[in-house]
């Protein structure tokens, strides 16, 4: 199940990495530098979310059992939809018609944090449910599909 979620999960990441920069600069009237800054802040948030996901998974696993990290993973994945939707659909222009980069950057960081939590939890779950003799094959398959 952890491996099967990888292939469909590649589509949104591909769209974010390939097209969001172009969408923000052409359709939302941001400069190329401004839209690149928003994508950079998304990446910084994603890095922080990956760290938080690893630490949160470890804490929840130790204190609440093996099922608790999946609740964190599913909750943050669903929560990531809201700031990503806002980043795409809400007009962040100020009263004077110029983009409000601070607000847009904050939404981008929050979207990155929420979307980055799931990665380490999926890998930890896969490591816990796979036999040591087939763990290498399982992770190779995950890396191909994820």
Beta strands, then each sheet from edge to edge (+ up, - down):
end
